[in-house]
Amino acid sequence: MSKTIFALDIGQRKIGVARANTIARIAEPLVTLPNDAEFKAKLKTLVKEHEVNDIVVGLPRNMNGEETAQSKYTRDFIDKLKLGIAVHFQDETLTSVQATNILESGKEKFSRENVDSLAATLILEDYLKEKSNAQQIPS
């Protein structure tokens, strides 16, 4: 059965949103939203419209793999959302840098404003790859 998964790249000012379904396993940017008082309502609307089952949240870490102040901000932010669906954290180290590099290379048709939704897409792609690889390992 196909499930829809969202990914979030949470920043202080903007939040990138990406989506994928579990059958196709192809992540795509959805939208970049302002991180403001209306975000929770907008996200709940998107979750309902797209019948989302799970949300993957990018968790920042430093180059040593340790959590940062932004990691704490992200965890606290998610705790306050209380969406009522499964939340999974995914290492997002360097995804914003990767997204910026993709945009600057001109290989993808995204504008600079969409770095956050592209970063969310990369987070979701990493999550889907890890889940796929885990399923291929014999138990």
N, C-alpha and C positions, 0 to 999 in steps of 0.2 A: 504494500500500500504506500502510495506517495505521501510524503510529508513535506511541508514547506518550512524552511529554516531561514531566519534573518540573522544578519551579523551587524554589530554596531562597533564603530570606531568613535569612542567618546573623547571629545576634547572640551576645553573650557568654554569655547565659543560656538563650536559646530559639532554635529554628530553625523557621521556618515552611516548610511543604511544600505545593506546589500541583501540579496535573496537568492535562494536556490531551492530546488526540490530534490528529494533524496533519490529519485529514479534517474534523472538526467545528470545529477551531480555537477551542474554547471552554475557557477556563481556569477551574478551580474549586479552592477551598481543599480540601486533603486533611487535614492534621493539623499541630499545633504540638508539637514534641518538645523535651524538655530538652536543652541542649547539655552532655552529660555523657559519661562513659566508655562508655556503652552506645549512644550515638548511631549510630556507624558500623554496628554490627550491626543496629540497627533500620532504618536507611536501606537497607542491603543487602537485608534482608527485603522491604521495600516495593518496591524496584527489581525484585526477582525476581517478587513477586506481581503487579505491574502490567506486567511485561515492558517496562521502560523502556529506550528507545534512547539518549536524550540527557538531560542535566541542564543547565538554565540557572541560573546563580548570579548573584544581585544583587550588583553591585559598587558600594559607596558612593563618592561623589565629593563634594567641597565645591562650593559655588555657582560657583566658577571652573572647574569641570570637572576639577580636579586630584584625584589619589588621596589618600587619608587614611590614618591609622594603622589604621582599621578595614578599609580596602582591603587593606593588607598582611596583616592578621589573616585576612581572608577568603581571599586567595590561598594563604597558608600552610596554612590549614585544609583547603582543597580538595586541595592537593598531598599532604597526609598521608592523605587518605581512600583514594586509589588504587582507585577503583571499577571501572576497566577499561571505561568507556563515555565517549562524547564529552561534554566539558564546554564550555559557552559562557558567557562573562561578559556581563552586561547591566547598563547603567547603572540604578541603583535610586534615583537622587536623588529625595527626597521621597515615596517610596512608602509609608513608614511613616506619614508625616503624612497622606497621602491615605487610607490605610486607617483611621486614627483618625477622620478627618472623616466617612468613610462610616458608621462604627459609631456615631458621635455623632449623625449625622443621622437615624438610625433607619430609613433606607430599606432596609437589608439586615438579614437575620436572623443576625447574628453576635454573639457575646459579646465582652467586652473581652479575654478570654484569647486570642482568635483574631486579634488584630491581625497577628501574624507570618505566619499562613497566608494572610490576606487580602493582606498586602504581597507575599507570594510569588506570589499570583494576579495582582496588578497587574504585577509584574515579567514574568511569563509572558505576559500580554496584550500588553505592550509588545514583547516579543521576537517574538511571533506576528505582530503588525502590521508590524513592520519586515521580517520574512521575506516576508510577503505582498506588501508594497509593492515589495520588491526583485525579486520574481518578475514583477511587472507591468511593470517597466521593460524596454523592448526592448533586446536585446543588439546 
